[in-house]
Amino acid sequence: MLAALRERPLNGNYVVSSFLPDVVMELKARSAAVPTGIICEKAGQLMRWRELPAQYIIVHYSLLTRRLINLMHDAGKSICLDGE
């Protein structure tokens, strides 16, 4: 996937995301320039958002609270809403 992004750069109009924290960490280790996101559809998946090198936290709407939004913004993360 990284090779494809290098061959055809998208001018920053993309985020590579995964449900798996290890995938996000591996992507960042291979290319710091690739914008990454972690997808969190369940409360248990939110446990690691602070320690991941993801710029985007993609949160299911049912998990989003004002406090969580404030915490993520204070940590410099962008939030994307995921839902039905």
N, C-alpha and C positions, 0 to 999 in steps of 0.2 A: 504494500500500500504506500509506504513512504517513497518508493521508487516512482510510482505513478504520480505522486504529488510533486516530486522534483521535476519530472518530465513535463508536466502540465500544471504549472502553478496557477492557483485560483485567486491570486491577489488578495488573500486574506478573507475571502468570503465563505469560509467553511470552518467547521469544528469537527475533529475526529473524536467520537465519543464511544464509551463502552459501559456496560453494566459491571465489568470486572475491573477492580482496582489495579490488579497486576498488569493488565493490558495498558491502562493509562500510564502507569509508572514506566513500563517498557518503552512506550512511544516517546515519552519525554526523555528517557535515557538515550534514545537513538537520535532524536532531533528536538532540541529545545525550542525551535522556531514553530513547530506544529502546534496550533491551538487545540487543546484537549478539553474534554468534558467527561464527567462521570454521571451516569444515569442512575437515579435513585427512585425506584417505584415503591419500595417498602421501607419502613422505618429502620430496619436493621442495616440497610445499605447506606443510610445517612451517617452511620457511626464514624466513618473514616474520611469524610469530606475535608476536614481540616488538614490532614496529613498528606493528602494527594496533591501532586503538582498540576492539577487541572485548573484552568482558568474559569471554566463554566461548570456549574452544578445544575443538572437537568432534573428537576424535582417534580414528582407527581403532585398534582394540585391538592390532593387530600392530605399531604404532609406539610404543606406550606403554612407557616404561621408568621406573624409580624416579627416575633423574636428571632426566628430562623433567618428571615430576610435581613434583619439588622446585623446579625452575627456574620452572615456571608458577605454582606457589603463591607462591613468593618474589616474583614479578612481580605478584601480586594477581589472577591469572586463575583462573577456575573451569574445571574440566575435565569434559567430558561424554564418555562412552565411546560410540563408534560401532562397530558390528560386525555380524556375520552372526547 
